[in-house]
Amino acid sequence: MTLQHDFDRLIPRRGTGSIKWDRFPELDPFWVADMDFTSPPAVLDTLRERVEFGIMGYAQPHDGLIDSLLGYMQNRHGLAIKENEIVHLGGMVCALSLVARAIGKPGDAIMTCTPIYPPFLGVNNDAEMECIAVPHVCTDDRWEFDWDAMEAAVTPETKIFLLCNPQNPLGRVFTRTEIEQLATFCERHNMILVSDEIHCDLILDEATNPHICAAGLPEHLQKRIVTLLAPSKTYNIAGLGYAFAIIRDDALRSRFMSARGHTLPEINCLGYYAAEAAYRDGESWRQDLLAYLRKNRDTITEFVRTRLPDCVIADIEATYLAWIDCRNLGHDNPAKFFEKEAGIYLSDGNYFGAPGHVRFNYGCPHSRLLEGLEKMAKVIA
């Protein structure tokens, strides 16, 4: 595989203040969703230019950023978004919390489906709401919604459904039929659908699994849809803290904005400029990244199925995160087992609402991926 950009290079990250590498420096990290690749050259060049300007004052969205976002929504999602439908945010998790506080009141409930990115299971507390978690079901190596269980679990007090599409940690790309059925479910039960699409530019075969952006669903549904997007995961710029919401309904957007209060941080100028460059000039790098991740995805899937026979891995359609069922290993906490015996740090399924599982981040050089997998195979053997 010949790529224009180099993803094989091993970059020492210890001692750089990295959560991934420095929080547990004695362990080999394959956990938090942070890739071990440099960001696109276009992003780095833009940041250098902005730093050399020398003044890092308070920032607001500038014309170049707006043009880049509108172009991204048109070219990537086929949507003619208006500038006033965009809400700029300092991150995805604070956006989830903001939705809870804008829509819910104490005693109301949020519904989501597990396993799921851990903050989905905690933002209800910010609004003194309950959390209703319904497990996904796996059929023929494919994760799906359990519609009957969702209908049985929903209550009149359930005001929000939190969706992650593509799904973290399962790597599913939900189909148009599934997204429309979910939106109809929310409409029938008078819920706001919050669609976290932070991984939508990391679909590994979009010809087979096209992304369905919630902001593109029929107009009559938009009065109850908040779509959340960010360049952070795709372009490895999460530390710069920029995300945005698309809220097409004026009343819902006003409700969302009014809940901000004084709780959200200012967005820094570098975050704005990095987002502009990523969406404007990062496409060739993204395509090379996807090709590299497909190779890593295929490697980890085959390795688990052939070398870790007591573990189960479903097909991965998106992201650089592999969800591995380790319940057959016979350990109460597989993540702790691999930490102690293999010296590698994986994300613990307990935090995703699914004990007995681990999440493996394969957004790293292929050689490092193989080293981590071999450490797992050795301790299992």
MIDREN-352270 format. One line per 8 residues: for each residue x, z, y of C-alpha. Coordinates in nm, 2 decimals. Layout:
BEGIN
X Z Y | ...
***
This chain:
BEGIN
0.00 0.00 0.00 | 0.16 -0.12 0.32 | 0.03 0.05 0.64 | 0.13 0.01 1.00 | 0.14 0.39 1.04 | 0.35 0.63 0.84 | 0.15 0.90 0.66 | 0.42 0.98 0.40
0.65 1.17 0.64 | 0.68 1.54 0.58 | 0.65 1.72 0.91 | 0.77 2.09 0.92 | 0.49 2.29 1.08 | 0.59 2.65 1.01 | 0.66 2.85 1.32 | 0.45 2.62 1.55
0.16 2.86 1.58 | -0.04 2.67 1.32 | -0.33 2.85 1.17 | -0.30 2.65 0.86 | 0.08 2.71 0.81 | 0.15 3.04 0.98 | -0.14 3.26 0.90 | -0.02 3.30 0.54
0.34 3.18 0.57 | 0.43 3.28 0.21 | 0.17 3.04 0.06 | 0.15 2.66 0.03 | -0.15 2.58 0.24 | -0.43 2.34 0.14 | -0.72 2.51 0.31 | -0.84 2.47 0.67
-0.96 2.12 0.78 | -0.64 2.03 0.96 | -0.43 1.73 0.85 | -0.06 1.72 0.82 | -0.03 1.39 1.00 | 0.06 1.33 1.36 | -0.22 1.21 1.59 | -0.25 0.84 1.67
0.03 0.70 1.90 | -0.23 0.60 2.16 | -0.35 0.96 2.18 | 0.00 1.10 2.21 | 0.10 0.84 2.47 | -0.21 0.93 2.68 | -0.13 1.30 2.66 | 0.23 1.25 2.76
0.11 1.05 3.06 | -0.14 1.31 3.16 | 0.12 1.60 3.12 | 0.37 1.41 3.33 | 0.12 1.39 3.61 | 0.19 1.76 3.63 | -0.13 1.92 3.75 | -0.35 2.09 3.49
-0.65 2.20 3.71 | -1.01 2.24 3.62 | -1.15 1.92 3.47 | -1.47 1.73 3.44 | -1.56 1.42 3.23 | -1.40 1.13 3.40 | -1.51 0.76 3.41 | -1.27 0.66 3.14
-1.40 0.92 2.90 | -1.76 0.82 2.96 | -1.69 0.45 2.91 | -1.50 0.54 2.59 | -1.79 0.75 2.45 | -2.06 0.50 2.53 | -1.84 0.22 2.38 | -1.79 0.43 2.07
-2.16 0.50 2.03 | -2.24 0.13 2.07 | -1.96 -0.02 1.86 | -1.95 0.24 1.59 | -2.32 0.34 1.56 | -2.50 0.05 1.72 | -2.66 0.28 1.98 | -2.71 0.22 2.35
-2.67 0.58 2.46 | -2.73 0.68 2.83 | -2.47 0.89 3.00 | -2.72 1.17 3.08 | -2.80 1.20 2.70 | -2.44 1.33 2.64 | -2.36 1.70 2.66 | -1.99 1.78 2.67
-1.88 2.08 2.46 | -1.57 2.28 2.39 | -1.62 2.27 2.01 | -1.86 2.22 1.73 | -1.91 2.58 1.62 | -2.00 2.70 1.97 | -2.25 2.41 1.98 | -2.42 2.54 1.66
-2.44 2.88 1.81 | -2.58 2.74 2.13 | -2.86 2.56 1.94 | -2.95 2.88 1.76 | -2.98 3.07 2.09 | -3.16 2.78 2.26 | -3.43 2.73 2.00 | -3.47 3.06 1.81
-3.57 3.41 1.89 | -3.52 3.73 1.69 | -3.71 3.71 1.36 | -3.70 3.33 1.34 | -3.50 3.15 1.07 | -3.24 2.88 1.03 | -3.24 2.67 0.71 | -2.94 2.49 0.56
-2.81 2.38 0.22 | -2.52 2.52 0.04 | -2.23 2.50 -0.02 | -2.18 2.45 0.35 | -1.91 2.49 0.62 | -1.91 2.87 0.67 | -2.02 2.90 1.03 | -2.35 2.74 0.93
-2.42 3.06 0.74 | -2.34 3.28 1.04 | -2.46 3.13 1.37 | -2.81 3.27 1.30 | -2.67 3.61 1.38 | -2.59 3.50 1.74 | -2.97 3.47 1.80 | -3.08 3.75 1.57
-3.23 3.50 1.33 | -3.25 3.49 0.95 | -3.06 3.24 0.74 | -3.24 3.05 0.46 | -2.98 2.89 0.23 | -3.10 2.64 -0.04 | -2.84 2.51 -0.28 | -2.77 2.14 -0.32
-2.80 2.01 -0.68 | -2.54 1.79 -0.85 | -2.68 1.51 -1.07 | -2.44 1.26 -1.24 | -2.14 1.36 -1.02 | -2.35 1.32 -0.70 | -2.48 1.60 -0.48 | -2.83 1.58 -0.35
-3.10 1.78 -0.17 | -3.33 2.00 -0.38 | -3.65 1.90 -0.20 | -3.88 2.11 -0.41 | -3.67 2.42 -0.34 | -3.66 2.35 0.03 | -4.04 2.32 0.04 | -4.07 2.65 -0.14
-3.82 2.83 0.08 | -3.93 2.71 0.43 | -4.15 2.95 0.63 | -4.35 2.92 0.95 | -4.07 3.11 1.13 | -3.81 2.85 1.03 | -3.72 2.67 1.35 | -3.39 2.49 1.29
-3.24 2.29 1.00 | -2.86 2.26 1.01 | -2.73 1.94 0.85 | -2.37 1.84 0.79 | -2.34 1.46 0.73 | -2.10 1.36 0.59 | -2.12 1.69 0.41 | -1.85 1.95 0.42
-1.73 2.05 0.16 | -1.91 1.82 -0.08 | -1.79 1.49 0.07 | -2.14 1.33 0.04 | -2.26 1.06 0.28 | -2.64 1.09 0.29 | -2.84 0.77 0.27 | -3.09 0.65 0.52
-3.37 0.74 0.28 | -3.24 1.10 0.26 | -3.19 1.14 0.63 | -3.53 1.00 0.71 | -3.69 1.23 0.45 | -3.51 1.53 0.60 | -3.62 1.44 0.95 | -3.98 1.40 0.82
-3.95 1.74 0.65 | -3.84 1.89 0.98 | -4.12 1.73 1.17 | -4.38 1.85 0.92 | -4.25 2.21 0.95 | -4.20 2.20 1.33 | -3.82 2.24 1.30 | -3.53 2.11 1.52
-3.29 1.90 1.31 | -2.92 1.96 1.41 | -2.70 1.70 1.26 | -2.33 1.79 1.26 | -2.16 1.45 1.22 | -1.80 1.56 1.29 | -1.67 1.38 0.97 | -1.87 1.05 1.02
-1.55 0.85 1.10 | -1.39 0.97 0.77 | -1.62 0.77 0.53 | -1.39 0.63 0.27 | -1.60 0.32 0.18 | -1.85 0.25 0.45 | -1.96 -0.08 0.30 | -2.10 0.12 0.01
-2.19 0.44 0.20 | -2.28 0.36 0.56 | -2.32 0.64 0.80 | -2.67 0.70 0.94 | -2.65 0.86 1.28 | -2.94 1.10 1.35 | -2.94 0.98 1.71 | -3.05 0.64 1.58
-3.36 0.76 1.40 | -3.70 0.65 1.54 | -3.78 0.75 1.89 | -4.07 0.97 1.80 | -3.83 1.20 1.60 | -3.58 1.24 1.88 | -3.77 1.51 2.05 | -3.65 1.74 1.77
-3.30 1.60 1.70 | -2.96 1.73 1.82 | -2.67 1.51 1.71 | -2.32 1.67 1.73 | -2.00 1.45 1.72 | -1.63 1.50 1.79 | -1.30 1.31 1.75 | -1.13 1.63 1.63
-1.12 1.59 1.25 | -1.06 1.22 1.24 | -0.78 1.20 1.49 | -0.63 1.55 1.41 | -0.69 1.69 1.76 | -0.90 1.99 1.68 | -0.67 2.22 1.87 | -0.77 2.05 2.20
-1.13 2.17 2.17 | -1.36 1.88 2.26 | -1.70 1.78 2.11 | -2.02 1.64 2.24 | -2.39 1.64 2.17 | -2.63 1.35 2.19 | -2.98 1.48 2.28 | -3.21 1.19 2.37
-3.51 1.39 2.46 | -3.51 1.53 2.82 | -3.70 1.85 2.74 | -3.49 1.94 2.44 | -3.17 1.87 2.63 | -3.28 2.09 2.91 | -3.36 2.37 2.67 | -3.02 2.33 2.51
-2.84 2.33 2.85 | -3.03 2.63 2.98 | -2.90 2.85 2.69 | -2.54 2.80 2.78 | -2.52 3.08 3.03 | -2.16 3.19 3.09 | -2.07 3.20 2.72 | -1.89 2.87 2.68
-1.53 2.80 2.79 | -1.42 2.53 3.03 | -1.31 2.21 2.85 | -0.94 2.14 2.93 | -0.83 1.81 3.08 | -0.61 1.72 2.78 | -0.91 1.75 2.55 | -1.10 1.50 2.76
-0.81 1.25 2.78 | -0.73 1.28 2.40 | -1.10 1.20 2.32 | -1.09 0.90 2.55 | -0.78 0.76 2.39 | -0.89 0.82 2.04 | -1.22 0.64 2.07 | -1.08 0.36 2.29
-0.75 0.28 2.11 | -0.74 0.47 1.78 | -0.92 0.23 1.55 | -0.62 0.06 1.38 | -0.47 0.41 1.31 | -0.81 0.53 1.17 | -0.83 0.23 0.93 | -0.48 0.31 0.80
-0.57 0.67 0.77 | -0.88 0.58 0.56 | -0.67 0.36 0.33 | -0.42 0.65 0.28 | -0.70 0.91 0.22 | -0.86 0.68 -0.04 | -0.54 0.69 -0.24 | -0.53 1.07 -0.21
-0.89 1.10 -0.30 | -0.84 0.89 -0.61 | -0.54 1.09 -0.70 | -0.70 1.43 -0.68 | -1.02 1.31 -0.85 | -0.83 1.17 -1.15 | -0.59 1.47 -1.17 | -0.87 1.72 -1.18
-1.06 1.52 -1.44 | -0.76 1.47 -1.67 | -0.52 1.75 -1.60 | -0.76 2.03 -1.51 | -1.02 1.99 -1.78 | -1.19 2.32 -1.72 | -1.25 2.22 -1.36 | -1.52 1.99 -1.23
-1.50 1.75 -0.93 | -1.79 1.53 -0.81 | -1.73 1.19 -0.65 | -1.60 1.21 -0.30 | -1.75 0.96 -0.04 | -1.60 1.10 0.28 | -1.37 1.36 0.44 | -1.03 1.47 0.32
-1.17 1.78 0.15 | -1.23 1.81 -0.23 | -1.48 2.05 -0.37 | -1.37 2.18 -0.71 | -1.59 2.38 -0.95 | -1.36 2.64 -1.12 | -1.62 2.86 -1.28 | -1.51 2.76 -1.64
-1.17 2.91 -1.58 | -1.31 3.25 -1.63 | -1.18 3.41 -1.30 | -1.40 3.61 -1.07 | -1.23 3.45 -0.77 | -1.05 3.12 -0.84 | -0.90 3.10 -0.49 | -0.74 3.44 -0.53
-0.61 3.34 -0.88 | -0.44 3.03 -0.74 | -0.31 3.23 -0.45 | -0.15 3.49 -0.67 | -0.03 3.28 -0.97 | 0.04 2.94 -0.80 | 0.13 3.04 -0.45 | -0.11 2.80 -0.29
-0.38 2.88 -0.05 | -0.72 2.71 -0.10 | -1.05 2.77 0.08 | -1.26 3.02 -0.11 | -1.60 2.90 -0.22 | -1.75 3.24 -0.15 | -1.75 3.17 0.22 | -1.94 2.84 0.16
-2.21 3.02 -0.03 | -2.08 2.90 -0.37 | -1.86 3.16 -0.56 | -1.64 3.02 -0.83 | -1.54 2.71 -0.63 | -1.25 2.61 -0.41 | -1.20 2.35 -0.14 | -0.87 2.16 -0.15
-0.76 1.98 0.17 | -0.59 1.65 0.07 | -0.52 1.54 0.43 | -0.15 1.55 0.37 | 0.14 1.33 0.25 | 0.08 1.21 -0.11 | 0.40 1.38 -0.24 | 0.27 1.72 -0.11
-0.07 1.66 -0.27 | 0.10 1.61 -0.60 | 0.31 1.92 -0.56 | 0.00 2.13 -0.50 | -0.19 1.99 -0.79 | 0.10 2.04 -1.03 | 0.11 2.40 -0.92 | -0.25 2.44 -1.02
-0.20 2.26 -1.35 | 0.10 2.48 -1.44 | -0.08 2.81 -1.39 | -0.39 2.69 -1.58 | -0.18 2.57 -1.87
***
